Amino acid sequence: MVEVTTDGTLATFEVRGLHKLWAFKSQIQIPLEHIRRVRQDAEALKGWWHGWRAPGTHIPGLITAGTFYEADKRIFWDVHNAENAIIIDVVHDEYNQLIVEVEDPAAVLALLGEK
């Protein structure tokens, strides 16, 4: 699970608990101006293929966590429960997209300003 906070100009995505081990990352910071779209999309999360893992963990039906490459995109995943996952599209940054599970998707969508 990921905790999301902002300080007015920067969004911080803090990976919590054992997810740090599975995702091989503990924190990602992205300027808010680089976030283009934030949404929930259950259809985008379906299927077992999420791209080439490097590094990360993927156990179909259980967890997808870490850095994945798919169709010229670098995507950070940390999802165990897809119902609480949000998708963040990013430009001009280390990742093209973040797909993360959060405790309260509605609150994070409001925090990041549904775009």
C-alpha positions as semicolon CSV with decimal commas, in nm:
position;residue;x (nm);y (nm);z (nm)
1;M;0,000;0,000;0,000
2;V;0,110;0,355;-0,070
3;E;0,049;0,669;0,136
4;V;0,016;0,989;-0,068
5;T;0,092;1,339;0,065
6;T;0,154;1,677;-0,094
7;D;0,330;1,993;0,019
8;G;0,180;2,229;-0,237
9;T;0,432;2,166;-0,516
10;L;0,541;1,804;-0,467
11;A;0,348;1,476;-0,435
12;T;0,515;1,209;-0,222
13;F;0,423;0,844;-0,265
14;E;0,547;0,651;0,040
15;V;0,549;0,273;0,002
16;R;0,445;0,110;0,330
17;G;0,530;-0,215;0,509
18;L;0,652;-0,523;0,328
19;H;0,553;-0,363;-0,001
20;K;0,893;-0,188;0,013
21;L;1,058;-0,527;-0,028
22;W;0,830;-0,639;-0,310
23;A;0,849;-0,306;-0,496
24;F;1,224;-0,250;-0,441
25;K;1,139;0,115;-0,364
26;S;1,032;0,307;-0,058
27;Q;0,940;0,652;-0,194
28;I;0,868;0,840;-0,514
29;Q;0,841;1,219;-0,533
30;I;0,682;1,391;-0,832
31;P;0,618;1,762;-0,889
32;L;0,241;1,821;-0,898
33;E;0,280;2,000;-1,231
34;H;0,403;1,670;-1,385
35;I;0,080;1,487;-1,294
36;R;-0,151;1,492;-1,595
37;R;-0,433;1,259;-1,498
38;V;-0,548;1,073;-1,186
39;R;-0,821;0,812;-1,204
40;Q;-0,957;0,475;-1,105
41;D;-0,994;0,230;-1,395
42;A;-1,073;-0,131;-1,309
43;E;-1,047;-0,236;-1,676
44;A;-0,686;-0,116;-1,701
45;L;-0,589;-0,338;-1,408
46;K;-0,733;-0,660;-1,549
47;G;-0,520;-0,931;-1,696
48;W;-0,205;-1,100;-1,580
49;W;0,048;-0,923;-1,807
50;H;0,171;-0,589;-1,672
51;G;0,492;-0,562;-1,870
52;W;0,853;-0,660;-1,823
53;R;0,950;-0,652;-1,456
54;A;1,278;-0,482;-1,368
55;P;1,304;-0,496;-1,063
56;G;0,984;-0,600;-0,894
57;T;0,748;-0,873;-0,787
58;H;0,457;-1,020;-0,980
59;I;0,243;-1,303;-0,848
60;P;-0,071;-1,308;-1,066
61;G;-0,386;-1,262;-0,861
62;L;-0,189;-1,164;-0,550
63;I;0,050;-0,870;-0,598
64;T;0,217;-0,657;-0,862
65;A;0,488;-0,430;-0,722
66;G;0,793;-0,257;-0,864
67;T;0,906;-0,114;-1,196
68;F;0,756;-0,256;-1,515
69;Y;0,815;-0,169;-1,880
70;E;0,530;-0,191;-2,129
71;A;0,490;-0,032;-2,473
72;D;0,767;0,228;-2,424
73;K;0,633;0,322;-2,080
74;R;0,803;0,290;-1,745
75;I;0,533;0,211;-1,489
76;F;0,557;0,183;-1,111
77;W;0,311;-0,070;-0,965
78;D;0,218;-0,143;-0,605
79;V;-0,118;-0,321;-0,606
80;H;-0,250;-0,604;-0,393
81;N;-0,619;-0,504;-0,380
82;A;-0,721;-0,364;-0,720
83;E;-1,042;-0,211;-0,577
84;N;-0,828;0,052;-0,399
85;A;-0,590;0,117;-0,689
86;I;-0,551;0,450;-0,864
87;I;-0,368;0,532;-1,186
88;I;-0,155;0,846;-1,210
89;D;-0,032;0,956;-1,554
90;V;0,294;1,150;-1,535
91;V;0,504;1,352;-1,783
92;H;0,868;1,466;-1,770
93;D;0,961;1,232;-1,485
94;E;1,125;0,901;-1,397
95;Y;0,797;0,712;-1,452
96;N;0,527;0,755;-1,715
97;Q;0,263;0,612;-1,487
98;L;0,208;0,507;-1,125
99;I;-0,049;0,238;-1,048
100;V;-0,077;0,215;-0,671
101;E;-0,310;0,085;-0,404
102;V;-0,412;0,346;-0,146
103;E;-0,625;0,326;0,167
104;D;-0,886;0,580;0,049
105;P;-0,893;0,624;-0,331
106;A;-1,153;0,905;-0,321
107;A;-0,939;1,110;-0,081
108;V;-0,627;1,067;-0,295
109;L;-0,818;1,156;-0,612
110;A;-0,935;1,476;-0,438
111;L;-0,586;1,548;-0,302
112;L;-0,421;1,518;-0,642
113;G;-0,708;1,698;-0,811
114;E;-0,882;1,452;-1,042
115;K;-0,753;1,553;-1,383
